[in-house]
């Protein structure tokens, strides 16, 4: 695949292109639902609003978003996720949830890590296991098992897609 076309596609999928950035709280919420947990800086990069931090604060206050610490956080600022992802983040990554969320957001879900990986795949070009691990803070082996299962069931394909790729990608 053409490297430039892939780069353009990834920018669009990640909502980093003109016309795809969030302009208000509803669109920031859509970012979190579509892309998964993001830091405030990542939201700002995907927003045309003059103060995206205030939009995040409003979403958290309205219980439409949650502030979470992903296992990868360390020195990285906290992430914000859609409240609808609370159970997935808890069950797949061990994230502590804030109190007071509606039960429908905290009920266990089937295959939470697989759902997070599928979303990652939908919003990225060809990727490696390490890319998913880095983005989610999940363990390498659980991610590899999920990717293998998704490949077996035909939801993902594995191959050599990037012209400069050094490993097989999904």
VENCORGI-V557405 format. One record per residue. N is the residue number from 1. RES is the residue in three letters. OMEGA is omega as a letter, one per 40 degrees, with the letter a starting at -180 (999 if undefined). Layout:
BEGIN
N&RES&OMEGA / N&RES&OMEGA
END
This chain:
BEGIN
1&UNK&a / 2&UNK&a / 3&UNK&a / 4&UNK&i / 5&UNK&i / 6&UNK&i / 7&UNK&i / 8&UNK&i / 9&UNK&a / 10&UNK&i / 11&UNK&i / 12&UNK&i / 13&UNK&a / 14&UNK&i / 15&UNK&a / 16&UNK&a / 17&UNK&i / 18&UNK&i / 19&UNK&a / 20&UNK&a / 21&UNK&i / 22&UNK&i / 23&UNK&a / 24&UNK&a / 25&UNK&i / 26&UNK&i / 27&UNK&i / 28&UNK&i / 29&UNK&i / 30&UNK&i / 31&UNK&a / 32&UNK&i / 33&UNK&a / 34&UNK&a / 35&UNK&a / 36&UNK&a / 37&UNK&i / 38&UNK&i / 39&UNK&i / 40&UNK&i / 41&UNK&i / 42&UNK&i / 43&UNK&i / 44&UNK&i / 45&UNK&a / 46&UNK&a / 47&UNK&i / 48&UNK&a / 49&UNK&a / 50&UNK&a / 51&UNK&a / 52&UNK&i / 53&UNK&i / 54&UNK&i / 55&UNK&i / 56&UNK&i / 57&UNK&i / 58&UNK&i / 59&UNK&i / 60&UNK&i / 61&UNK&i / 62&UNK&a / 63&UNK&i / 64&UNK&i / 65&UNK&i / 66&UNK&i / 67&UNK&a / 68&UNK&i / 69&UNK&i / 70&UNK&a / 71&UNK&a / 72&UNK&a / 73&UNK&a / 74&UNK&a / 75&UNK&a / 76&UNK&i / 77&UNK&i / 78&UNK&i / 79&UNK&i / 80&UNK&i / 81&UNK&i / 82&UNK&i / 83&UNK&i / 84&UNK&a / 85&UNK&a / 86&UNK&a / 87&UNK&i / 88&UNK&a / 89&UNK&i / 90&UNK&a / 91&UNK&a / 92&UNK&a / 93&UNK&i / 94&UNK&a / 95&UNK&i / 96&UNK&a / 97&UNK&i / 98&UNK&i / 99&UNK&i / 100&UNK&i / 101&UNK&i / 102&UNK&a / 103&UNK&a / 104&UNK&i / 105&UNK&a / 106&UNK&i / 107&UNK&i / 108&UNK&i / 109&UNK&i / 110&UNK&i / 111&UNK&a / 112&UNK&i / 113&UNK&i / 114&UNK&i / 115&UNK&i / 116&UNK&i / 117&UNK&i / 118&UNK&i / 119&UNK&i / 120&UNK&a / 121&UNK&a / 122&UNK&a / 123&UNK&i / 124&UNK&i / 125&UNK&i / 126&UNK&a / 127&UNK&i / 128&UNK&i / 129&UNK&a / 130&UNK&i / 131&UNK&i / 132&UNK&i / 133&UNK&a / 134&UNK&a / 135&UNK&a / 136&UNK&a / 137&UNK&i / 138&UNK&i / 139&UNK&a / 140&UNK&a / 141&UNK&i / 142&UNK&i / 143&UNK&i / 144&UNK&i / 145&UNK&i / 146&UNK&i / 147&UNK&i / 148&UNK&i / 149&UNK&i / 150&UNK&i / 151&UNK&i / 152&UNK&a / 153&UNK&i / 154&UNK&i / 155&UNK&i / 156&UNK&i / 157&UNK&i / 158&UNK&a / 159&UNK&i / 160&UNK&a / 161&UNK&a / 162&UNK&a / 163&UNK&a / 164&UNK&a / 165&UNK&a / 166&UNK&a / 167&UNK&i / 168&UNK&a / 169&UNK&i / 170&UNK&999
END
